[in-house]
Amino acid sequence: MLFKPNRITLPTIPHLVKPIENENLLYTCQITQFDREGYELLPIEQEYYKANGIGMHSEKVFAHESGNPDGWSAVIQRWFEQVDEKSPYVLDHSFCVVRYSFEGEAKKQIQRAAKKRPELSKLLHIKPKWGHDFCVDYVQADRSYELVHWEWDYRNFEEFDLHRDCLEIIVEKTDWEAIHQAVKTFRICMPHAEADVEGNFKTNMFGLHKAFRLFKSF
């Protein structure tokens, strides 16, 4: 076994219900660069997650999708871990994620502020979703390339949870040398393949019909 899954405990009903103490933040906070497909949270969203006692993962990055100079934050749980550190098959990243919607007093608070600042309404239309992201590279001194990378979203927790279980079994039983040979052959035969064509070919070997299945945040 090269990669071992961690136990994932994401909420089945991801709602933010508690308001923030400083309501004035809603009239000055950044609303631009809202993550429309992913799980990256704007500073004002982070305030609501904190108010609701929800832990977030923060990371420094060089490319800031949200425009936040401090990096990005999201609700993330590490999914797989690398077991064999000497293997040429290297886990680049693997995690499960969730995005919450606004309900209860938190929603009412934003609705009040949206009367004066209508652009806040986009927060009110966020829909809950879950996802997993998995990426493995082949890394050697003479050559390195991606072996597989997928990002899949779900609107239904049960679907997410069941599919995650199935993929854990598949990954644990994967013959990574066979995957490597298939990818190497593909890259030789189709050196100019577009990224999505190559990505879909790789994930087909794991039972996924495409590499990226993403849902809009609202």
DRENMARLO-761611 format. One record per residue (C-alpha): residue number from 1; z, x, y. Coordinates in nm, 3 decimals. Each point is the difference from the previous one (the first is absolute). Last residue first. Layout:
N
+-----+---------+---------+---------+
!   n !      up !    east !   north !
+-----+---------+---------+---------+
! NUM !       Z !       X !       Y !
...
+-----+---------+---------+---------+
REM end
This chain:
218
+-----+---------+---------+---------+
!   n !      up !    east !   north !
+-----+---------+---------+---------+
! 218 !  -0.589 !  -2.432 !   2.976 !
! 217 !   0.065 !   0.325 !  -0.186 !
! 216 !  -0.351 !   0.006 !  -0.142 !
! 215 !  -0.024 !   0.047 !  -0.374 !
! 214 !  -0.117 !   0.320 !  -0.170 !
! 213 !  -0.162 !   0.061 !  -0.336 !
! 212 !  -0.105 !   0.365 !  -0.007 !
! 211 !  -0.115 !   0.194 !  -0.305 !
! 210 !  -0.212 !  -0.265 !  -0.165 !
! 209 !  -0.026 !  -0.177 !  -0.336 !
! 208 !   0.335 !   0.137 !  -0.112 !
! 207 !   0.041 !   0.061 !  -0.373 !
! 206 !   0.108 !   0.363 !   0.028 !
! 205 !  -0.346 !   0.143 !  -0.073 !
! 204 !  -0.143 !  -0.242 !   0.259 !
! 203 !   0.226 !   0.181 !   0.249 !
! 202 !  -0.218 !   0.312 !  -0.013 !
! 201 !  -0.334 !  -0.178 !   0.031 !
! 200 !   0.137 !  -0.206 !   0.290 !
! 199 !   0.095 !   0.314 !   0.191 !
! 198 !  -0.340 !   0.161 !  -0.058 !
! 197 !  -0.183 !  -0.307 !   0.128 !
! 196 !   0.247 !  -0.042 !   0.288 !
! 195 !  -0.045 !   0.361 !   0.111 !
! 194 !  -0.379 !  -0.009 !   0.001 !
! 193 !  -0.172 !   0.193 !  -0.277 !
! 192 !  -0.180 !   0.315 !   0.115 !
! 191 !   0.086 !   0.227 !  -0.294 !
! 190 !  -0.082 !  -0.271 !  -0.257 !
! 189 !  -0.062 !   0.176 !  -0.332 !
! 188 !   0.232 !   0.293 !   0.069 !
! 187 !   0.269 !  -0.219 !   0.162 !
! 186 !  -0.017 !  -0.249 !  -0.286 !
! 185 !   0.030 !   0.278 !  -0.259 !
! 184 !   0.310 !   0.140 !   0.172 !
! 183 !   0.151 !  -0.349 !   0.019 !
! 182 !  -0.056 !  -0.061 !  -0.372 !
! 181 !   0.136 !   0.344 !  -0.094 !
! 180 !   0.313 !  -0.051 !   0.210 !
! 179 !   0.062 !  -0.346 !  -0.143 !
! 178 !  -0.028 !   0.142 !  -0.353 !
! 177 !   0.243 !   0.279 !   0.095 !
! 176 !   0.234 !  -0.260 !   0.144 !
! 175 !   0.029 !  -0.193 !  -0.327 !
! 174 !   0.188 !  -0.297 !   0.144 !
! 173 !   0.290 !  -0.145 !  -0.199 !
! 172 !   0.260 !   0.010 !   0.281 !
! 171 !  -0.259 !  -0.116 !   0.252 !
! 170 !  -0.101 !  -0.303 !  -0.209 !
! 169 !   0.358 !  -0.107 !  -0.072 !
! 168 !   0.092 !   0.027 !   0.368 !
! 167 !  -0.316 !  -0.190 !   0.089 !
! 166 !   0.106 !  -0.295 !  -0.213 !
! 165 !   0.347 !  -0.016 !   0.158 !
! 164 !  -0.150 !   0.017 !   0.351 !
! 163 !  -0.236 !  -0.285 !  -0.091 !
! 162 !   0.293 !  -0.218 !  -0.105 !
! 161 !   0.202 !   0.077 !   0.314 !
! 160 !  -0.287 !  -0.052 !   0.242 !
! 159 !  -0.108 !  -0.326 !  -0.163 !
! 158 !   0.360 !  -0.125 !   0.003 !
! 157 !   0.038 !   0.100 !   0.365 !
! 156 !  -0.302 !  -0.196 !   0.121 !
! 155 !  -0.198 !   0.111 !   0.307 !
! 154 !  -0.100 !   0.327 !  -0.167 !
! 153 !  -0.146 !   0.324 !   0.134 !
! 152 !  -0.160 !   0.289 !  -0.190 !
! 151 !  -0.055 !   0.358 !   0.108 !
! 150 !  -0.169 !   0.228 !  -0.252 !
! 149 !  -0.066 !   0.369 !  -0.034 !
! 148 !  -0.131 !   0.185 !  -0.303 !
! 147 !  -0.105 !   0.351 !  -0.097 !
! 146 !  -0.023 !   0.151 !   0.348 !
! 145 !  -0.140 !   0.349 !   0.032 !
! 144 !   0.094 !   0.366 !  -0.029 !
! 143 !  -0.195 !   0.310 !  -0.099 !
! 142 !   0.040 !   0.374 !  -0.062 !
! 141 !   0.378 !   0.026 !   0.044 !
! 140 !   0.066 !  -0.324 !  -0.188 !
! 139 !   0.107 !  -0.348 !   0.106 !
! 138 !  -0.119 !  -0.325 !  -0.159 !
! 137 !   0.136 !  -0.276 !   0.220 !
! 136 !   0.199 !  -0.317 !  -0.071 !
! 135 !   0.045 !  -0.296 !   0.237 !
! 134 !   0.188 !  -0.328 !  -0.039 !
! 133 !   0.072 !  -0.272 !   0.257 !
! 132 !   0.175 !  -0.327 !  -0.078 !
! 131 !   0.020 !  -0.321 !   0.196 !
! 130 !   0.204 !  -0.301 !   0.104 !
! 129 !  -0.072 !  -0.266 !   0.258 !
! 128 !   0.179 !  -0.236 !   0.235 !
! 127 !  -0.219 !  -0.158 !   0.269 !
! 126 !   0.021 !   0.108 !   0.363 !
! 125 !  -0.080 !  -0.295 !   0.226 !
! 124 !   0.308 !   0.016 !   0.220 !
! 123 !  -0.060 !   0.366 !   0.079 !
! 122 !  -0.345 !  -0.087 !   0.135 !
! 121 !   0.175 !  -0.238 !   0.241 !
! 120 !   0.137 !   0.293 !   0.198 !
! 119 !  -0.334 !   0.009 !   0.185 !
! 118 !   0.107 !  -0.319 !   0.182 !
! 117 !   0.255 !   0.175 !   0.225 !
! 116 !   0.172 !  -0.262 !   0.215 !
! 115 !   0.005 !  -0.279 !  -0.260 !
! 114 !  -0.001 !   0.274 !  -0.266 !
! 113 !   0.359 !   0.089 !   0.092 !
! 112 !   0.128 !  -0.337 !  -0.119 !
! 111 !  -0.211 !   0.013 !  -0.316 !
! 110 !   0.133 !   0.349 !  -0.075 !
! 109 !   0.359 !  -0.128 !   0.005 !
! 108 !  -0.091 !  -0.303 !  -0.209 !
! 107 !  -0.152 !   0.223 !  -0.266 !
! 106 !   0.310 !   0.218 !  -0.018 !
! 105 !   0.218 !  -0.312 !  -0.013 !
! 104 !  -0.168 !  -0.123 !  -0.318 !
! 103 !  -0.317 !   0.170 !  -0.123 !
! 102 !  -0.204 !   0.315 !   0.065 !
! 101 !  -0.215 !   0.147 !  -0.277 !
! 100 !   0.078 !   0.312 !  -0.202 !
!  99 !  -0.228 !   0.277 !  -0.125 !
!  98 !   0.051 !   0.164 !  -0.337 !
!  97 !  -0.085 !   0.338 !  -0.151 !
!  96 !  -0.025 !   0.177 !  -0.333 !
!  95 !  -0.053 !   0.375 !  -0.016 !
!  94 !  -0.201 !   0.286 !  -0.144 !
!  93 !  -0.118 !   0.312 !   0.178 !
!  92 !  -0.187 !   0.324 !  -0.070 !
!  91 !   0.089 !   0.009 !  -0.370 !
!  90 !  -0.153 !   0.319 !  -0.134 !
!  89 !  -0.210 !   0.042 !  -0.312 !
!  88 !  -0.020 !   0.379 !  -0.027 !
!  87 !   0.332 !  -0.021 !  -0.190 !
!  86 !   0.275 !   0.248 !   0.081 !
!  85 !   0.236 !  -0.258 !   0.155 !
!  84 !   0.000 !  -0.213 !  -0.314 !
!  83 !   0.201 !  -0.316 !   0.070 !
!  82 !  -0.154 !  -0.112 !   0.331 !
!  81 !   0.168 !  -0.320 !   0.121 !
!  80 !  -0.150 !  -0.348 !   0.014 !
!  79 !   0.101 !  -0.287 !   0.231 !
!  78 !   0.186 !   0.120 !   0.307 !
!  77 !   0.122 !  -0.305 !   0.193 !
!  76 !  -0.133 !  -0.076 !   0.347 !
!  75 !   0.091 !  -0.233 !   0.285 !
!  74 !  -0.199 !   0.156 !   0.283 !
!  73 !   0.036 !   0.247 !   0.285 !
!  72 !  -0.256 !   0.223 !   0.170 !
!  71 !   0.007 !   0.312 !   0.212 !
!  70 !   0.214 !   0.067 !   0.309 !
!  69 !  -0.305 !  -0.006 !   0.230 !
!  68 !  -0.059 !  -0.370 !  -0.082 !
!  67 !  -0.368 !  -0.075 !   0.053 !
!  66 !   0.003 !  -0.232 !  -0.298 !
!  65 !  -0.260 !   0.193 !  -0.198 !
!  64 !   0.163 !   0.335 !   0.083 !
!  63 !  -0.194 !   0.284 !  -0.158 !
!  62 !   0.224 !   0.307 !  -0.010 !
!  61 !   0.279 !  -0.161 !  -0.198 !
!  60 !   0.379 !   0.010 !   0.006 !
!  59 !   0.149 !  -0.244 !  -0.248 !
!  58 !   0.239 !  -0.291 !   0.005 !
!  57 !   0.101 !  -0.210 !  -0.300 !
!  56 !   0.175 !  -0.321 !   0.091 !
!  55 !   0.326 !  -0.167 !  -0.095 !
!  54 !   0.045 !  -0.370 !   0.059 !
!  53 !   0.329 !  -0.106 !   0.159 !
!  52 !  -0.146 !  -0.301 !   0.178 !
!  51 !   0.055 !   0.151 !   0.345 !
!  50 !  -0.163 !   0.321 !  -0.125 !
!  49 !  -0.310 !  -0.191 !  -0.116 !
!  48 !  -0.009 !  -0.178 !   0.335 !
!  47 !   0.014 !   0.327 !   0.194 !
!  46 !  -0.273 !   0.146 !  -0.223 !
!  45 !  -0.229 !  -0.284 !   0.100 !
!  44 !   0.054 !   0.094 !   0.364 !
!  43 !  -0.083 !   0.366 !  -0.076 !
!  42 !  -0.326 !  -0.101 !  -0.174 !
!  41 !   0.006 !  -0.003 !  -0.378 !
!  40 !  -0.250 !   0.158 !  -0.237 !
!  39 !  -0.062 !  -0.224 !  -0.301 !
!  38 !  -0.377 !  -0.022 !  -0.010 !
!  37 !  -0.284 !  -0.234 !   0.090 !
!  36 !   0.045 !  -0.097 !   0.366 !
!  35 !   0.234 !   0.279 !   0.106 !
!  34 !   0.066 !  -0.089 !   0.366 !
!  33 !  -0.151 !   0.268 !   0.225 !
!  32 !   0.106 !  -0.200 !   0.309 !
!  31 !   0.329 !  -0.193 !   0.005 !
!  30 !   0.221 !   0.264 !   0.163 !
!  29 !   0.328 !  -0.141 !   0.130 !
!  28 !   0.070 !  -0.106 !   0.360 !
!  27 !   0.067 !  -0.375 !  -0.014 !
!  26 !   0.126 !  -0.002 !  -0.359 !
!  25 !   0.254 !   0.269 !   0.080 !
!  24 !   0.176 !  -0.251 !   0.225 !
!  23 !   0.133 !  -0.175 !  -0.312 !
!  22 !   0.254 !   0.275 !  -0.049 !
!  21 !   0.208 !  -0.119 !  -0.296 !
!  20 !  -0.292 !  -0.036 !  -0.241 !
!  19 !  -0.041 !  -0.331 !  -0.182 !
!  18 !   0.092 !  -0.055 !  -0.369 !
!  17 !  -0.251 !  -0.174 !  -0.228 !
!  16 !  -0.245 !   0.268 !  -0.117 !
!  15 !  -0.159 !  -0.134 !  -0.320 !
!  14 !  -0.108 !   0.178 !  -0.318 !
!  13 !   0.054 !  -0.252 !  -0.283 !
!  12 !  -0.037 !   0.187 !  -0.333 !
!  11 !   0.167 !   0.309 !   0.142 !
!  10 !  -0.106 !   0.344 !  -0.132 !
!   9 !   0.195 !   0.168 !  -0.279 !
!   8 !  -0.220 !   0.263 !  -0.168 !
!   7 !   0.140 !   0.211 !  -0.283 !
!   6 !  -0.165 !   0.340 !   0.006 !
!   5 !  -0.313 !   0.081 !  -0.197 !
!   4 !  -0.051 !   0.332 !  -0.183 !
!   3 !  -0.311 !   0.213 !   0.042 !
!   2 !  -0.130 !   0.278 !  -0.226 !
!   1 !   0.105 !  -0.142 !  -0.336 !
+-----+---------+---------+---------+
REM end
